[in-house]
Amino acid sequence: MVGSYDGLKYLSENLLSEGTTSYLATTMTQSTDKIDKALINIAKYEVEQDVHNAAEIVGIHLEGPFISENKVGAQHPQYVVRPFIDKIKHFQETANGLIKIMTFAPEVEGAKEALETYK
């Protein structure tokens, strides 16, 4: 996960050089602290980005930590948590409202409430 401001700048410039003009910055299943740092940096970069010389961040895809412990794929299983409404609200506030897509396992406890709240 590219979570630093400079990393986002580098990624955005390289994406534009490959023909991508806009994208959703995507997190992965990490500790809350690491996700928070990434969200803060993405939100800061989004405000200051140079859309003429780099691909534009148009939002955030929160990919985890609300996935199934049984189907983590390339994610880190030790950081998987249930989709608590308060945790989602915390992430959205930390991201200045930029979260546009959230990946979560529909079968886990709390998923239905999260879907109803954030659809």
SULWO-V547980 format. One record per run of one state. SS is the DSSP state (@ for helix, = for strand, . for the rest). FROM is the first residue (numbers start at 1). TO is the last residue. If there is no record, write none. Layout:
BEGIN
SS;FROM;TO
SS;FROM;TO
END
This chain:
BEGIN
.;1;4
@;5;17
.;18;21
=;22;26
.;27;31
@;32;48
.;49;55
=;56;63
.;64;76
@;77;79
.;80;84
@;85;94
.;95;98
=;99;103
.;104;110
@;111;118
.;119;119
END
